[in-house]
């Protein structure tokens, strides 16, 4: 005992949509990696609930999350401050045949960001010093004139998870 007092970190929650997340333990460090649809209540009410696919690291077994990055995003910001935990739906969503016709409040109506996409259902594979993240990428294609749903895969150095582009390293031969 060196006389120092240890204080546990204050637990944090993650602002999220209703899409599934992926959680993995990073080999070599034991840190947790989460990839999920990060969204604020306001974004969800505007219909932007899956427009940001984010990653975060926990070095405290999920008690505290840090190193927020956007894997893919049509929205600004890499960290959405979570609010109270409750289920939120886009403003125009209703349930049941007898429910009134949906009508979105004016404050939730705005032009969609250019390049908006519905990003979700991530899959994570950690291999050597790389993380491979695949996810859906549903968007409107001007070229095809319709909604398309291709997948997207990113291969990133694990160091990217801890600080973004400034921690990018050249790809070695695998």
Sine and cosine of phi, psi and omega as CSV:
sin_phi,cos_phi,sin_psi,cos_psi,sin_omega,cos_omega
0.00,0.00,0.84,-0.54,-0.02,-1.00
-0.99,-0.14,0.14,0.99,0.04,-1.00
0.99,0.11,-0.07,1.00,0.01,-1.00
-0.99,0.13,0.58,-0.82,0.03,-1.00
-0.99,-0.14,0.76,-0.65,0.03,-1.00
-1.00,-0.10,0.73,-0.68,0.04,-1.00
-0.90,-0.44,0.81,-0.59,0.02,-1.00
-0.92,0.39,0.58,-0.82,0.04,-1.00
-0.91,0.41,0.48,-0.88,0.05,-1.00
-0.95,0.32,0.82,-0.57,-0.01,-1.00
-0.87,0.50,0.57,-0.82,0.03,-1.00
-0.81,-0.59,0.42,-0.91,0.10,-1.00
-0.94,-0.35,0.18,-0.98,-0.01,-1.00
-0.91,-0.42,0.75,-0.66,0.07,-1.00
-0.95,0.32,0.81,-0.59,-0.14,-0.99
-0.54,-0.84,0.38,-0.93,0.14,-0.99
-1.00,0.05,-0.22,-0.98,-0.01,-1.00
-1.00,-0.06,0.24,0.97,0.02,-1.00
-1.00,0.08,0.47,-0.88,0.01,-1.00
-0.93,0.37,0.49,-0.87,0.04,-1.00
-0.94,-0.33,0.21,-0.98,0.11,-0.99
-0.86,-0.51,0.66,-0.75,-0.01,-1.00
-0.77,-0.64,0.77,-0.64,0.01,-1.00
-0.66,-0.75,0.43,-0.90,0.11,-0.99
-1.00,-0.09,0.75,-0.66,-0.03,-1.00
-0.99,0.16,0.85,-0.52,0.00,-1.00
-0.87,0.50,0.59,-0.81,0.04,-1.00
1.00,0.00,-0.55,0.83,-0.01,-1.00
-0.93,-0.37,-0.50,0.87,-0.09,-1.00
0.98,0.20,0.00,1.00,0.04,-1.00
-0.91,0.41,0.47,-0.88,0.07,-1.00
-1.00,-0.03,0.66,-0.76,0.10,-0.99
-0.90,-0.44,0.77,-0.64,0.12,-0.99
-0.86,-0.52,0.66,-0.75,0.14,-0.99
-0.82,-0.57,0.83,-0.56,-0.12,-0.99
-0.41,-0.91,0.18,-0.98,0.07,-1.00
-1.00,0.07,0.98,-0.20,0.00,-1.00
-1.00,0.08,0.79,-0.61,-0.03,-1.00
-0.43,-0.90,0.59,-0.81,0.08,-1.00
-1.00,0.05,0.26,-0.97,0.06,-1.00
-0.86,0.51,-0.67,0.74,-0.01,-1.00
-0.88,0.47,-0.70,0.71,0.02,-1.00
-0.89,0.46,-0.67,0.75,0.01,-1.00
-0.89,0.46,-0.70,0.72,0.01,-1.00
-0.89,0.46,-0.47,0.88,0.04,-1.00
-0.99,0.12,-0.07,1.00,-0.01,-1.00
1.00,0.01,0.27,0.96,-0.04,-1.00
-0.96,-0.28,0.65,0.76,-0.15,-0.99
-0.96,0.27,-0.28,0.96,0.02,-1.00
-0.76,-0.66,0.68,0.73,-0.06,-1.00
-0.97,-0.24,0.04,1.00,0.03,-1.00
-0.63,-0.78,0.88,-0.47,0.09,-1.00
-0.97,-0.26,0.89,-0.45,-0.15,-0.99
-0.88,-0.48,0.28,-0.96,0.13,-0.99
-0.77,-0.64,0.45,-0.89,0.09,-1.00
-0.50,-0.87,0.38,-0.92,-0.02,-1.00
-0.88,-0.47,0.62,-0.79,0.15,-0.99
-0.84,-0.54,0.83,-0.56,0.09,-1.00
-0.99,-0.15,0.15,0.99,-0.06,-1.00
-0.80,-0.60,0.57,0.82,0.01,-1.00
0.82,0.57,0.59,0.81,0.09,-1.00
1.00,-0.07,-0.05,1.00,0.01,-1.00
-0.95,0.31,-0.57,0.82,-0.04,-1.00
-0.68,-0.74,0.75,-0.66,0.00,-1.00
-0.94,-0.35,0.64,-0.77,-0.02,-1.00
-0.52,-0.86,-0.03,-1.00,0.01,-1.00
0.84,0.54,0.76,0.65,0.00,-1.00
-0.93,0.37,0.75,-0.66,0.02,-1.00
-0.69,-0.72,0.45,-0.89,0.16,-0.99
-0.98,-0.18,0.87,-0.49,0.07,-1.00
-0.96,0.29,-0.64,0.77,0.02,-1.00
-0.37,-0.93,0.71,-0.70,-0.06,-1.00
-0.33,-0.94,0.60,-0.80,0.15,-0.99
-0.97,-0.24,0.01,1.00,-0.06,-1.00
-0.89,-0.45,0.37,-0.93,0.06,-1.00
-0.97,0.23,0.31,-0.95,0.13,-0.99
1.00,0.04,0.69,-0.72,0.04,-1.00
-0.96,-0.29,-0.13,0.99,0.00,-1.00
-0.68,-0.73,0.88,-0.48,0.06,-1.00
-0.97,-0.25,0.85,-0.53,0.00,-1.00
-0.94,0.35,0.84,-0.54,-0.02,-1.00
-0.96,0.30,0.55,-0.83,0.08,-1.00
-0.97,-0.23,-0.32,-0.95,0.08,-1.00
-0.86,0.51,0.54,-0.84,-0.05,-1.00
-1.00,0.08,0.91,-0.42,0.12,-0.99
-0.31,-0.95,0.33,-0.94,-0.06,-1.00
-0.99,0.16,0.80,-0.60,0.01,-1.00
-0.86,-0.51,0.64,-0.77,0.06,-1.00
-0.86,-0.51,0.38,-0.92,0.09,-1.00
-0.83,0.56,0.53,-0.85,-0.10,-0.99
-0.81,0.59,-0.59,0.81,-0.11,-0.99
-1.00,0.05,0.01,1.00,-0.05,-1.00
-0.98,0.18,0.74,-0.67,0.10,-1.00
-0.75,-0.66,0.30,-0.95,-0.01,-1.00
-0.80,-0.59,0.74,-0.68,0.09,-1.00
0.99,-0.10,0.53,-0.85,-0.05,-1.00
-0.93,0.38,-0.40,0.91,-0.03,-1.00
-1.00,-0.08,0.01,1.00,0.01,-1.00
-0.94,0.33,0.50,-0.87,0.02,-1.00
-0.90,0.43,0.36,-0.93,0.02,-1.00
-0.85,0.52,0.67,-0.74,-0.03,-1.00
-0.93,0.38,0.66,-0.75,0.06,-1.00
-0.57,-0.82,0.84,-0.54,-0.03,-1.00
-1.00,0.10,0.71,-0.71,0.06,-1.00
-0.88,0.47,0.57,-0.82,-0.05,-1.00
-0.82,0.58,-0.57,0.82,-0.05,-1.00
-0.93,0.37,-0.25,0.97,0.03,-1.00
-0.98,-0.22,0.17,0.99,0.01,-1.00
-0.96,-0.27,0.84,-0.55,0.04,-1.00
-0.37,-0.93,0.26,-0.96,0.03,-1.00
-0.91,0.41,0.66,-0.75,0.04,-1.00
-0.95,0.30,0.54,-0.84,0.04,-1.00
-0.88,0.47,0.56,-0.83,0.07,-1.00
-0.87,0.50,0.70,-0.71,0.01,-1.00
0.98,0.21,0.34,0.94,-0.01,-1.00
-0.86,0.52,0.61,-0.79,0.01,-1.00
-0.58,-0.82,0.34,-0.94,0.10,-1.00
-0.97,-0.25,0.97,-0.26,-0.10,-1.00
-0.96,-0.28,0.79,-0.61,0.01,-1.00
-0.21,-0.98,-0.06,-1.00,0.02,-1.00
0.78,0.62,0.89,0.46,0.01,-1.00
-0.96,0.30,0.47,-0.88,0.14,-0.99
-0.77,-0.64,0.69,-0.73,-0.08,-1.00
-0.84,-0.54,0.70,-0.72,0.14,-0.99
-0.74,-0.68,0.80,-0.60,0.07,-1.00
-0.98,-0.22,0.82,-0.57,-0.05,-1.00
-0.66,-0.75,0.88,-0.48,-0.06,-1.00
0.80,0.60,-0.86,-0.50,0.00,-1.00
-0.97,-0.25,0.45,0.89,-0.02,-1.00
-0.83,-0.56,0.45,-0.89,0.18,-0.98
-0.88,-0.48,0.74,-0.67,0.03,-1.00
-0.93,-0.37,0.86,-0.51,-0.03,-1.00
-0.85,-0.52,0.87,-0.49,0.07,-1.00
-0.92,-0.40,0.54,-0.84,0.02,-1.00
-0.34,-0.94,0.23,-0.97,0.08,-1.00
-0.97,0.24,0.41,-0.91,-0.03,-1.00
-0.56,-0.83,0.96,0.29,-0.03,-1.00
-0.99,0.14,0.82,-0.57,-0.01,-1.00
-0.43,-0.90,0.22,-0.98,0.04,-1.00
-1.00,0.07,0.77,-0.64,0.00,-1.00
-0.98,-0.20,0.91,-0.42,0.07,-1.00
-0.89,0.46,-0.63,0.78,-0.04,-1.00
-0.89,0.45,-0.66,0.75,-0.03,-1.00
-1.00,-0.08,-0.24,0.97,0.01,-1.00
0.92,0.40,0.50,0.86,-0.01,-1.00
-0.40,-0.92,0.13,-0.99,0.06,-1.00
-0.98,0.21,0.79,-0.61,0.02,-1.00
-0.87,-0.50,0.45,-0.89,-0.07,-1.00
-0.75,-0.66,0.87,0.49,0.05,-1.00
-0.98,0.20,0.27,-0.96,0.13,-0.99
-1.00,-0.01,0.23,-0.97,0.06,-1.00
-0.67,-0.74,0.65,-0.76,0.02,-1.00
-0.79,-0.61,0.72,-0.69,0.08,-1.00
-0.86,-0.52,0.70,-0.71,0.10,-1.00
-0.92,-0.39,0.88,-0.48,-0.10,-0.99
-0.76,-0.65,0.50,-0.87,0.13,-0.99
-0.92,0.38,0.59,-0.81,0.02,-1.00
-0.84,0.54,-0.52,0.86,0.02,-1.00
-0.86,0.51,-0.45,0.89,0.04,-1.00
-0.87,0.49,-0.59,0.81,-0.02,-1.00
-0.88,0.48,-0.42,0.91,-0.05,-1.00
-0.99,-0.14,0.16,0.99,0.03,-1.00
0.16,-0.99,0.14,0.99,0.10,-1.00
0.97,0.23,-0.44,-0.90,-0.16,-0.99
-0.85,0.52,-0.54,0.84,-0.02,-1.00
-0.91,0.42,-0.31,0.95,0.04,-1.00
-0.98,-0.22,0.17,0.99,0.02,-1.00
-0.92,0.39,0.66,-0.75,0.04,-1.00
-0.86,-0.51,0.45,-0.89,0.04,-1.00
-0.86,0.52,0.57,-0.82,0.03,-1.00
-0.97,0.26,0.83,-0.56,0.11,-0.99
-0.99,0.12,0.20,-0.98,0.10,-0.99
-0.92,0.39,0.77,-0.64,0.01,-1.00
-1.00,-0.04,0.00,0.00,0.00,0.00
